[in-house]
Amino acid sequence: MALGEYVSAISNAAALVGKEYGYFVWGVNDKTHEIVGTSFNPYQDYKCEPYINFLNRNLNPRINFEFAEEIIEKSRVVVLKIEAAKDIPTSFCKVRYIRIGSSKDTMEKNPRKEKELFKILESGYPTITNTESEYQNLSFKKLFMYYGSKGIELKKETFKKNLQLLTKDGKYNILAQLLSDDSHLPLRVSIFEGDTKGSNLYAIKEFGFDCLLYSLKNLLDYGDVINIIQSDETNRKEERKETQLFDIKSYNEAIVNAVLHNKWVLGIEPMITVYSNRIEILSRGTIAPAQTMEGFYLGESVPVNEKLSEIFAQLRISDKLGRGVPKIIENYTKDAFEFRENSIVVTIPFYSNRKVDNKNGNKVGNNLTRKHGLNDTRKKIISEMRHNPNITKAELVILIGVSNTAIDNNIKYLRENGYIERIGENKNGSWKVLK
């Protein structure tokens, strides 16, 4: 029974993220991806009926699925390939299921997911080229200017078709809105005095409500403004050394990727936040449906917004070689990336000045503020505390999805190892992130 429910959940989830198929695998460890092998027999009987027939009979509507077996590293692995839902959601024993994280649940308990799935099945997976913009009175003078500055001529008669700015009904789409003289969407940089949003807001810089190409250019230029030079004053006997606040190439790659892969169909822009010790660059949505985590880290380029990616490549804003993520990892490790349910956050820590250890005279510092030795739960706790210093343990349990005991144990570890500090009383106090 449980497998049938998972077939329904995976079929619906695949449609929800624009994939043609979903997969269920036996013989691979969920967390480590280690090949462990399996004895599962997909051709066994269930209640005196072949299991495959049982699944087929109870799935509605009928979908294609097939089992395959492979021997990998001398271990047997079984894969179930499941077709995505097409016209209506896939149900099992008259109940519709959906994937929530690594588990499943009924759609009845997730009405928003159900509503979103029905919309996708009716209109297709939403993209910036097939989704109509709510703004139809658009002009494109700045788009022509930008292309001209790159030595590329746009023709008024064909640019809308060539750049795919129209839906099938001939209406301007989201891509047209983004490239128009007024995108109607902001690109803001919020600057805080401290290392949390609980500190004073120092300034907000506005780069949006413009053609996206110019907004992006201005946002990249602003990186040079905030990337101040730090001087090492600790040892005047040596030549004075200067260090930038952060790696500008990593910043540029993170900004371009955030704009390029943002889920613009949601009508929400990326968010850039500058703290006293880091920059956080948040893009909406998740990685492309056809992308894997391994491929993401290796720099395999699978664009979320395919046509926008082509335009960026044509204008040499980015390339399709996928060098952005490896560049960030080279400077800041994989810890720079945090994957949330509906967003991806890249953290660019600031370099610290070179200092002298008074005990032995050794030079220390000039290191990055990185999270070493932290499991996923501890990283999530720190992230939630940064965004909400007043967060409670009960709220952490809900947001992270672990037990009270797990929260207590991980908070104890973080406090004892100098990652966080409790300010004030337990009831009325707040959390301070130290690293």
MIVEXPA-388505 format. One record per residue (C-alpha): residue in three letters; x negated, y, z. Coordinates in steps of 0.2 Angstrom, whole numbers, plus 5000, padded with zeros to 4 digits. Each point is the difference from the previous one (the first is absolute). Layout:
N
AlaXYZ ...
END
This chain:
435
Met500050005000 Ala498650125005 Leu499249994983 Gly501650044991 Glu500250155010 Tyr498250054996 Val500349974981 Ser501550125001 Ala498950135010 Ile498549994988 Ser501150014985 Asn500950165006 Ala498350075007 Ala499249984983 Ala501450094991 Leu499850145013 Val498250034996 Gly500149984981 Lys499249834999 Glu500649864988 Tyr499649865013 Gly499749975018 Tyr499049865007 Phe500049885015 Val498449915004 Trp499649855011 Gly498249965004 Val499350175003 Asn499850095017 Asp501150155000 Lys498850115010 Thr498349954994 His500549934982 Glu498949855004 Ile500449844990 Val500649885013 Gly501049884989 Thr501849935002 Ser501049845000 Phe501650084995 Asn500949904987 Pro501250114989 Tyr500849844992 Gln500649925016 Asp501949985004 Tyr501050105011 Lys501649925007 Cys499949864987 Glu499850134986 Pro498450064991 Tyr499450165008 Ile499950094984 Asn501849964996 Phe500550065017 Leu499250174998 Asn500750024982 Arg501849955006 Asn500050135014 Leu499250154991 Asn501150124992 Pro499850064987 Arg498949864993 Ile498250064998 Asn498449924993 Phe498849935013 Glu498749874998 Phe498749915011 Ala498149984995 Glu498749905009 Glu498150044999 Ile498549935008 Ile498950145006 Glu498449975010 Lys500549825002 Ser501650055008 Arg501849994993 Val501050164998 Val501850014995 Val500750164992 Leu501850044997 Lys500350134986 Ile501750095003 Glu500950114987 Ala500550175005 Ala501850045002 Lys500750074984 Asp501850064999 Ile500649975018 Pro499049965016 Thr499549815002 Ser501049915015 Phe499749845008 Cys501549915007 Lys501050164997 Val498850115010 Arg498850134993 Tyr498350015007 Ile498650134999 Arg498150005005 Ile499650115014 Gly498150005002 Ser499549825001 Ser501749935006 Lys501850004993 Asp501650075006 Thr501850014993 Met500550154989 Glu501550035011 Lys498850065014 Asn499050114987 Pro501350104991 Arg498750134994 Lys499049864991 Glu501649934993 Lys500650164993 Glu498250034992 Leu500049834993 Phe501750024992 Lys499550174992 Ile498449924993 Leu501049854993 Glu501250124992 Ser498850134993 Gly498349915000 Tyr498550035011 Pro499850195002 Thr498550084992 Ile499650194997 Thr500449974981 Asn501749915002 Thr500750115014 Glu500950164996 Ser499450165008 Glu501350105009 Tyr499250154992 Gln500350024981 Asn499650184997 Leu498149974998 Ser498650094991 Phe498349944995 Lys498850154997 Lys498849955013 Leu499949824993 Phe499550074983 Met498750115008 Tyr499249865010 Tyr499949884985 Gly499350154990 Ser498750035014 Lys499449814997 Gly499950034981 Ile501649904997 Glu501450074989 Leu501849965005 Lys501350014986 Lys501750085005 Glu500949884989 Thr499449845007 Phe499250035017 Lys501649955010 Lys500049834991 Asn498249975000 Leu499950045019 Gln501649915003 Leu500850145009 Leu501849954995 Thr501249865006 Lys500949894988 Asp501450125001 Gly498950144995 Lys500050095017 Tyr498450065008 Asn499249875012 Ile499050015016 Leu498450004990 Ala500650154990 Gln500550095017 Leu498249975006 Leu499250074985 Ser501150154998 Asp499650185005 Asp500949975016 Ser499949825007 His501250055014 Leu498949895012 Pro498750075011 Leu498249955003 Arg499650065018 Val498449995011 Ser500450015018 Ile498650055011 Phe500049965019 Glu498850065013 Gly499949845009 Asp499949814995 Thr501949975002 Lys501650094993 Gly500450045018 Ser498650134999 Asn500350184994 Leu500350024981 Tyr498750114993 Ala500550034982 Ile501049934986 Lys499350024982 Glu501349984986 Phe499549934983 Gly501649944994 Phe501550064990 Asp498950014985 Cys499549894985 Leu499449845009 Leu498350014990 Tyr499650185007 Ser500649955017 Leu498849865000 Lys498650104994 Asn500350135013 Leu500149875014 Leu498349924994 Asp499250175000 Tyr500650035018 Gly499049855005 Asp498450104996 Val500750145011 Ile500349905016 Asn498449894997 Ile499050125011 Ile498149985002 Gln499449945018 Ser498350055005 Asp498949905012 Glu499450115014 Thr499449875012 Asn498150004995 Arg499350164993 Lys498349934998 Glu500749914985 Glu500750074984 Arg501850065003 Lys501149864992 Glu501750034993 Thr501449874998 Gln501750014992 Leu501649975011 Phe500549864989 Asp499649914983 Ile500850104987 Lys500149874987 Ser501049885012 Tyr501250155004 Asn500250034981 Glu500449824996 Ala501249985015 Ile500950164994 Val500149954982 Asn500649825005 Ala501350075012 Val500850114986 Leu499849874987 His500849865009 Asn501250095011 Lys501849944998 Trp500750164993 Val501749924996 Leu500450025019 Gly499950194998 Ile498650015013 Glu498350064998 Pro498349945007 Met499550075017 Ile498250075004 Thr499650045018 Val498450075006 Tyr499549975019 Ser498550055010 Asn499149834996 Arg500849934984 Ile501150034985 Glu501549884997 Ile500749994982 Leu501749915000 Ser500849944984 Arg501849944999 Gly500449824996 Thr498949854999 Ile498849924988 Ala500649964982 Pro501149845000 Ala498849914989 Gln498550055011 Thr499249885013 Met499150065016 Glu498449924994 Gly500150084983 Phe500450175008 Tyr498450005010 Leu499049944985 Gly500650154990 Glu501149904988 Ser501150144993 Val501849965000 Pro501050174999 Val501650035009 Asn500450144988 Glu499449934983 Lys500350154989 Leu499350125012 Ser498549895001 Glu499850014981 Ile500150195001 Phe498750025014 Ala498849894990 Gln500350104984 Leu499650165009 Arg498549925009 Ile500850035017 Ser499749825004 Asp499549844991 Lys500749824999 Leu498549925007 Gly500650015017 Arg498550075008 Gly500950115013 Val500449875013 Pro498249925000 Lys499250175001 Ile501150045016 Ile499549835007 Glu498250024996 Asn500050165011 Tyr501349965013 Thr500349815000 Lys501749924998 Asp500550085016 Ala500450164991 Phe501649924993 Glu501549975010 Phe501649914992 Arg501650055008 Glu501849944995 Asn500350144988 Ser498350094998 Ile498249994998 Val498850115011 Val498250034996 Thr499050075014 Ile498450104996 Pro499050025017 Phe498950155002 Tyr498149975001 Ser499350055017 Asn498550115002 Arg498449925004 Lys499650005019 Val498649955011 Asp500149875013 Asn499250095015 Lys499549835009 Asn498849944986 Gly500050144987 Asn500749894987 Lys501050084986 Val501849945001 Gly501650064991 Asn500350054982 Asn501149845001 Leu501849994994 Thr501549995013 Arg500549824995 Lys501149875009 His498849865004 Gly500649835008 Leu501950044999 Asn501349884995 Asp501550064990 Thr501150025015 Arg498750115009 Lys499850114984 Lys501950024999 Ile500150055018 Ile498750134997 Ser500850064985 Glu501750025008 Met499250095015 Arg499250124989 His501650054992 Asn501050005016 Pro499050025016 Asn501649985010 Ile500449834993 Thr500649875013 Lys499549825001 Ala501849954996 Glu499950104984 Leu498449924995 Val500849825002 Ile501350054988 Leu498950094987 Ile498649875000 Gly501149855003 Val499049915014 Ser500449955018 Asn499950115015 Thr498649905006 Ala499050024984 Ile500350195001 Asp499450005018 Asn498449894996 Asn499550114985 Ile500350165009 Lys498949945014 Tyr498649954988 Leu500150174991 Arg499950095017 Glu498649905007 Asn499050024984 Gly500250194998 Tyr501250014986 Ile501450085009 Glu500450095016 Arg501650035010 Ile500250185004 Gly501250045015 Glu501249885009 Asn500749844992 Lys501850084998 Asn499650174994 Gly498249984993 Ser499449984983 Trp498649904990 Lys498450084994 Val499049914986 Leu498250015003 Lys499349914985 
END
